[in-house]
Amino acid sequence: MKKTIQLLASLGLMLWGVAHAETGSGTGVGWGALNLPVGVTETSREIHDLHMLILWICVGIGILVYGILIYSLIHHRKSKGAVPAQFHENTKLEIVWTIIPFLILLAMAVPATNVMIKAYDTDKVEKAQMTIKVTGYQWKWRYTYLDEGIDFFSSLDAKSNAARQLGSKIDPTTVEHYLLNVDHPLVVPVNKKIRILLTAADVLHAWWVPEFGWKKDAIPGFVTDGWIKVEKPGIYRGQCAELCGRDHGFMPIVVIAKNDEDYKKWVAEQQAQQQASKSDASKTYTLDELMVKGKEVYKSSCAACHSPEGEGTPGVFPAIKGSSVALGSKDDHVKLVVDGKNAMPAFKDQLSPVELAAVITYQRNGFGNNKGDVIQPSEIQAHQ
């Protein structure tokens, strides 16, 4: 009996350590790494508390059931002269073991239902203070701040993108936050309830940041919603959690939570940049200016399919180098990139007129094509 008690006590201490220990630092994995993270939103904290409640209920049931089982095996074994009882039905016992599980399930269902209702409530208990529309594309996210007039795309950062294209030729640990960094993160204020509207432009995606405590699908043709209220400043990383195509693993999410003052500064900067971008579309650019800009846009938006050197993927994606499109009619090339065709997505909503003009000019003059054409943003606007 003494050994049985010691065994159960050791099991209880181990479970307590798993539930309460901190996550290990970079030098190793702590017990806390095996547990559900607490997160930085009210929803994630309540889900964690619910998880711990149900965990301890299950631990209590496990200790009781296995304690009785081990006790019975030791004290009612044949070598001690135990004689098994002979009975088939016991109405009282059956009523007890039906009522007790029902009460246990009820004790878990009530708080679970409350948490679920609150997690799905975007505007009733507490009114949302701002709304952000999140649209999934293959393979990037578009963030539209409906209240501030800010709109931008967020793609895998250039270092991760370059490294992943080299495959096994590079050690990914040499790239900070490999495949979990973006060129333009989502920025939100802390301690404000933010309604998130989710949809997709092409296929199913799913927006998931573990520290926020929820994941929701982005479905083409539908708008679903959720909400966050980040409680402390920081950088929080996530990924698309739906198998959305060949580059699914290269579609990260980065959210930066700022205090109110820093957030207002960021909003002012973004609004100024977007205003400047609109005025840039009316300018006339030289070939050299468009080539420099176009190379940057090509790396972030085209190289994943058509390869960094414009050679394409045989049998899947056509080459830009020496292609009939890049060497053919300028109008046809503009139409293809702007409006898309078959597997080629339409970039009219993904890139600005300046970026579209630059990348088409780069495709027609880079990779040895040397077509000599210059496409201006005004031509893109005329086509759109």
C-alpha positions, -999 to 999 in steps of 0.1 A, spaced: 0 0 0 29 24 9 44 18 -26 11 25 -42 7 58 -24 43 68 -34 36 59 -70 4 80 -71 21 109 -54 50 109 -79 24 109 -108 6 138 -92 38 158 -88 48 151 -124 14 164 -137 17 195 -115 51 202 -130 38 198 -165 9 222 -158 28 249 -139 65 250 -151 76 278 -174 84 271 -210 121 263 -215 145 290 -227 166 286 -258 189 262 -240 163 235 -237 126 225 -235 110 229 -201 80 210 -188 58 241 -196 65 235 -233 42 204 -231 13 225 -218 -12 248 -235 3 284 -236 -16 310 -217 -15 336 -245 -19 374 -244 -57 379 -249 -87 374 -226 -99 346 -248 -66 327 -247 -64 331 -209 -100 318 -204 -93 288 -227 -62 280 -207 -81 282 -175 -108 259 -189 -81 235 -201 -66 234 -166 -100 229 -150 -107 199 -172 -71 186 -168 -74 185 -130 -109 169 -132 -94 142 -154 -64 138 -131 -87 134 -101 -108 108 -120 -76 90 -130 -62 89 -95 -95 76 -81 -101 49 -107 -65 37 -109 -61 39 -71 -91 16 -66 -79 -7 -94 -44 -10 -79 -57 -14 -44 -81 -41 -55 -53 -59 -74 -31 -59 -43 -56 -67 -16 -80 -89 -34 -57 -112 -52 -61 -150 -53 -29 -156 -32 -46 -139 -2 -76 -161 -5 -99 -136 -22 -131 -152 -36 -147 -133 -65 -183 -121 -59 -210 -136 -81 -235 -110 -93 -248 -97 -126 -271 -66 -120 -270 -39 -94 -295 -12 -100 -282 12 -74 -246 9 -87 -257 15 -123 -277 46 -112 -247 60 -94 -222 54 -122 -247 71 -146 -254 101 -124 -218 108 -114 -204 110 -150 -234 132 -160 -226 157 -132 -189 157 -142 -198 164 -178 -222 191 -167 -194 207 -145 -172 208 -176 -199 218 -202 -212 249 -184 -178 268 -182 -169 255 -217 -201 269 -232 -196 302 -215 -160 305 -229 -172 295 -264 -200 321 -264 -176 348 -253 -150 338 -278 -175 342 -307 -190 375 -294 -175 402 -315 -197 432 -306 -224 425 -280 -209 423 -245 -181 448 -254 -183 469 -286 -153 466 -309 -132 498 -311 -118 491 -346 -122 466 -374 -95 450 -396 -104 430 -427 -80 401 -433 -80 385 -468 -60 354 -476 -42 351 -510 -18 325 -524 5 330 -505 2 363 -486 -22 382 -464 -39 415 -471 -48 437 -441 -74 465 -446 -79 489 -417 -115 499 -423 -114 528 -398 -80 543 -407 -80 538 -445 -48 517 -444 -44 488 -468 -13 466 -475 -1 431 -482 20 410 -459 43 384 -475 72 361 -464 103 383 -458 130 384 -484 157 366 -463 134 336 -456 122 335 -492 157 335 -505 168 308 -481 139 285 -487 145 286 -525 180 272 -519 166 242 -500 192 220 -484 220 243 -496 216 266 -466 213 262 -429 179 277 -420 191 285 -384 213 312 -399 181 331 -409 164 347 -379 128 336 -375 131 314 -406 97 312 -424 81 331 -395 89 366 -406 71 390 -430 79 421 -449 49 441 -436 35 429 -403 0 436 -389 2 463 -363 -25 467 -336 -30 488 -304 -30 470 -270 -60 470 -247 -85 477 -275 -111 453 -288 -105 446 -325 -129 429 -347 -113 407 -373 -132 401 -406 -119 371 -425 -122 361 -461 -101 347 -490 -96 357 -526 -87 323 -541 -87 291 -519 -93 282 -482 -68 298 -458 -69 300 -420 -56 328 -398 -39 315 -367 -18 332 -340 -14 308 -311 -10 335 -284 -44 349 -294 -62 317 -285 -82 310 -317 -80 300 -353 -106 307 -380 -109 297 -417 -108 324 -444 -133 312 -470 -137 326 -506 -170 343 -510 -178 343 -472 -169 367 -444 -164 352 -409 -153 371 -379 -134 369 -346 -119 394 -322 -87 401 -302 -78 423 -274 -40 421 -269 -31 428 -233 6 436 -236 30 450 -263 51 425 -282 56 405 -315 33 375 -320 38 350 -348 15 326 -365 9 308 -398 -18 299 -423 -33 267 -407 -51 255 -439 -34 235 -467 -38 263 -493 -14 251 -520 22 243 -528 36 273 -509 14 268 -479 43 266 -455 56 300 -466 26 321 -455 34 333 -420 16 359 -398 33 385 -377 14 408 -354 30 437 -336 11 451 -306 20 487 -297 9 510 -270 -15 537 -279 10 565 -286 33 543 -308 3 529 -326 -10 564 -335 25 573 -349 25 541 -370 -10 550 -384 2 585 -393 33 571 -411 12 545 -430 -14 571 -441 14 594 -453 30 565 -473 -2 555 -489 -9 591 -499 26 593 -514 20 561 -533 -11 575 -549 8 606 -561 37 583 -573 13 567 -598 10 600 -617 48 603 -623 68 592 -653 97 569 -646 129 561 -664 138 525 -675 165 523 -648 141 534 -620 115 508 -631 141 481 -634 153 486 -598 118 487 -584 107 458 -606 135 435 -594 123 440 -558 87 433 -567 96 403 -588 115 387 -558 86 391 -535 57 384 -558 69 363 -588 101 344 -580 83 318 -559 67 304 -591 88 316 -619 122 311 -601 146 339 -591 163 337 -625 131 337 -645 135 300 -656 102 289 -642 93 254 -630 92 229 -658 57 215 -664 42 237 -637 50 274 -641 63 289 -674 96 307 -677 98 345 -680 132 342 -697 127 342 -734 89 337 -731 65 347 -758 46 368 -732 76 389 -722 88 392 -758 53 397 -772 27 424 -772 30 449 -743 -8 451 -739 -11 413 -737 16 412 -710 -1 439 -690 -35 422 -693 -21 388 -681 -3 402 -650 -31 426 -641 -61 404 -647 -46 369 -643 -54 337 -663 -59 301 -651 -33 294 -624 -19 329 -628 -35 351 -601 -48 386 -609 -23 411 -594 -45 442 -598 -56 441 -562 -22 428 -549 2 454 -563 0 492 -568 1 507 -604 38 517 -598 47 481 -587 28 466 -616 45 489 -641 79 482 -626 76 444 -625 62 441 -661 90 464 -673 115 442 -654 102 410 -669 104 424 -704 139 437 -700 155 414 -674 167 378 -678 183 387 -712 149 396 -727 160 432 -734 128 441 -751 134 478 -745 98 485 -734 89 509 -706 55 506 -690 43 536 -670 19 535 -640 -6 556 -661 -8 527 -686 -17 503 -657 -44 527 -645 -58 530 -680 -61 492 -682 -77 489 -648 
